[in-house]
Amino acid sequence: MIVVSNTSPLINLAAIGQFNLLRQMYQTIRIPTAVYNEVVVRGSGKPGAADVQAAAWISVQAVTTTAPVTRLKPQLNPACLVNLITLFNHGRAR
């Protein structure tokens, strides 16, 4: 199973000391570069930053193509759109 996460579960689980629940539930998690930057770079010193940075089981993936999901843009918020694009890119890389 491919799991792509946005910032909310990463930050909120870290904030309550339950970040490792993600590791217990999923072998690996993929996050878009934008999610990594929001949690680790811009969120430095805040809940989730150190956890995400240290988690070898979290894979950061750059968005390389947006064409297949561009028509969904009006219906989705930017975070959901980036996650779908990341998932699509992973599938095409196989």
Phi and psi in degrees as a GROMACS rama.xvg file:
@    title "Ramachandran Plot"
@    xaxis  label "Phi"
@    yaxis  label "Psi"
@TYPE xy
-96.6745  126.556  ILE-2
-117.925  123.709  VAL-3
-116.458  129.711  VAL-4
-115.036  150.726  SER-5
-98.8066  -168.763  ASN-6
-73.1968  -32.7162  THR-7
-54.9467  -53.6248  SER-8
-65.0716  -33.7396  PRO-9
-64.5338  -50.6561  LEU-10
-70.7932  -46.5837  ILE-11
-69.0648  -40.5654  ASN-12
-67.3878  -37.4903  LEU-13
-64.1607  -38.7172  ALA-14
-63.0352  -29.2142  ALA-15
-104.214  13.6803  ILE-16
72.8047  24.4149  GLY-17
-121.542  26.8082  GLN-18
-56.235  -37.2824  PHE-19
-67.4502  -10.9324  ASN-20
-58.9703  -35.4746  LEU-21
-61.7704  -43.496  LEU-22
-66.8254  -36.7821  ARG-23
-67.8175  -32.4697  GLN-24
-86.3456  -33.1854  MET-25
-132.472  136.854  TYR-26
-66.4934  -44.8139  GLN-27
-139.923  153.758  THR-28
-130.187  137.869  ILE-29
-105.255  138.487  ARG-30
-130.783  142.88  ILE-31
-67.3605  155.664  PRO-32
-55.0721  -36.7321  THR-33
-62.2762  -37.434  ALA-34
-68.4989  -44.9103  VAL-35
-57.4517  -46.9652  TYR-36
-62.208  -38.7182  ASN-37
-67.7738  -42.0704  GLU-38
-80.1548  -47.1328  VAL-39
-90.8479  -47.7062  VAL-40
-79.2699  -61.7113  VAL-41
-73.2919  -22.9983  ARG-42
-99.0406  18.9725  GLY-43
-51.3925  129.255  SER-44
86.1768  -5.14886  GLY-45
-103.014  167.1  LYS-46
-54.0476  133.623  PRO-47
96.5692  -26.914  GLY-48
-59.4942  -55.1243  ALA-49
-67.8252  -35.9899  ALA-50
-63.0319  -49.137  ASP-51
-65.3191  -43.1098  VAL-52
-61.5171  -36.0256  GLN-53
-88.4193  -12.1058  ALA-54
-79.8654  103.335  ALA-55
-67.1267  -18.0482  ALA-56
-86.9042  0.668226  TRP-57
-104.559  123.983  ILE-58
-105.014  126.287  SER-59
-93.5497  128.025  VAL-60
-125.923  132.556  GLN-61
-78.1555  147.046  ALA-62
-81.9813  124.257  VAL-63
-111.494  -23.933  THR-64
-144.885  141.655  THR-65
-121.176  -7.06368  THR-66
-51.596  -47.6434  ALA-67
-65.442  -22.6722  PRO-68
-114.006  4.22987  VAL-69
-58.4783  -38.0588  THR-70
-68.4656  -14.3762  ARG-71
-82.7966  -11.2654  LEU-72
-50.1867  -43.6662  LYS-73
-64.1353  -25.41  PRO-74
-93.791  -13.0616  GLN-75
-118.86  149.91  LEU-76
-77.0031  159.91  ASN-77
-56.1723  -37.4275  PRO-78
-64.7608  -44.3045  ALA-79
-64.7339  -40.2199  CYS-80
-60.8451  -46.3578  LEU-81
-63.0694  -39.1548  VAL-82
-64.746  -42.067  ASN-83
-63.6117  -40.9427  LEU-84
-63.1  -42.6265  ILE-85
-60.8071  -44.6793  THR-86
-62.3767  -44.0327  LEU-87
-61.7656  -45.2764  PHE-88
-60.7543  -38.7624  ASN-89
-62.7556  -43.2382  HIS-90
-63.674  -36.2165  GLY-91
-74.4224  -23.9035  ARG-92
-74.6155  -15.3866  ALA-93
